[in-house]
C-alpha cells in the first residue's frame, strides 16, 4: 500500500539570498568610525572600526560560502542592473580599513590598501564592461547606486597618497571623477524624466552625497591639503546634495525597512568628515557646526539601522527571495 507523503516543503536556504548589497553596512560602519575619529573621539572611533571589521569579516565568510554553494545566485546578482553596482562595496570596505590603519599600522594598511585597490580596479573595469555590453539595461533600471564604483575609485587616494601609492592614487581619482560626472548626468535624467524610484531604492538617493564629499577628501590628499578652488567646489557640491537629500528624508522614514537603508550611512559619514576638514582648513565656524550636526544625524542613523537590522534578523525578514 502506497503511503501519501505528508512532508512540508523545505524552507528556502537564506544563505542563497544573502545580498551583496549588505556589504554597504560594513562601509557605513567603517565610515562612521572615521567620522567619529575626525570629531576627536579617537578611542570610540577605534572601537567602531573594530566592530566594522568583525561585521565585514562575517559578511565575507557568508558570501564566500554562498559563492561556493550557490554560484548561480552570485551570477544572478552580477547580471542584475542594480545589484551589480554593490559589488565594489567589498573593495571599498578594504580601502576604508586602510584609512583607519594608516597611522597606527602603516605596513598592514599598505597590504590591505593593495588588496582593496586591485579589487577596485578589476571591479571597475568589469562593471563598466558589463554596462556597455549588456543591452538589457534600461533607463528605468538606473539608480544612484550606480555611483558606488565611482566612489570606490575616489576613496583610494585618501590612504593611497600617505602610504606612498601616489601614481596609483592619481589613476583612481581620475577614473572616479570622470565616471561621477558622466553618471551624474545619466542619473538625473532618470530621476527627472522617468518614473520615481521604487520604495526599496529610494534610500540610494543619499549616495548622491558621497562622490563630491569623498572627492573633496581625496583631492586634499593629492594637492597637499590646500583648500584651493577645486576643493571648495567639491565640498559645496556635497553640501548641495546633502540639502537635497534631507528634503526627501520625511518620505524615506515612511518606507518599510530594507537592507538598502544602509545606503544612508556612508554618504552622511563622508560629508561629516568633509565638513570637519573644511571647517578646520577654512576657519569657518558654521562649517564645523554642520559637521557636528551631521555627526549627530549619523549617530541616530547608525543606531536606528543596527536596531532595525537586528530586529529583522530575529524576525527572519532578511535574506528572503525577492
Helices and strands as residue ranges (DSSP letters): G 14-17, G 20-22, H 23-38, H 42-69, H 71-78, G 83-86, H 88-101, H 106-133, G 139-141, G 144-147, H 148-160, H 166-193, G 199-206, H 207-222, H 229-246, H 249-253, G 259-262, H 263-282, H 285-315
